């Protein structure tokens, strides 16, 4: 009975770990709301477009760049915050054991998905945000 209780606690801890780690990590950045051009829903939609362009097999580089056109540095920070951190599975492998796949923010997804030339272009877009070091 004692061992069963310990196993249950261990299993609960393993499932809760990613949530706790994300909360403790604090991946959001400060945004000046006075410099935003759009409502929060627009940034959520752009973040979803960024994710869809990189999720699964292949990356739609054109969609990545097109959805960021015309955004200022505060808009980009809002997109970054809306994206948050998502599990990154190598080669679009199904997430069968979720805690084996790390949470990555938008910049980290770009680093995984884009080639050197595309990364240089993306880094140029994001340079005013101070998010890309």
Secondary structure, 3 states (H helix, E strand, C coil): CHHHHHHHHHHHHHHHHHHHHHHHHCCCCCCCHHHCCCCHHHHHHHHHHHHHHHCCCCCCHHHHHHCCCCCCHHHHHHHHHHHCCEECCHHHCCCCCHHHCCEECHHHHHHHHCCHHHHHHHHHHHHHHCCCC
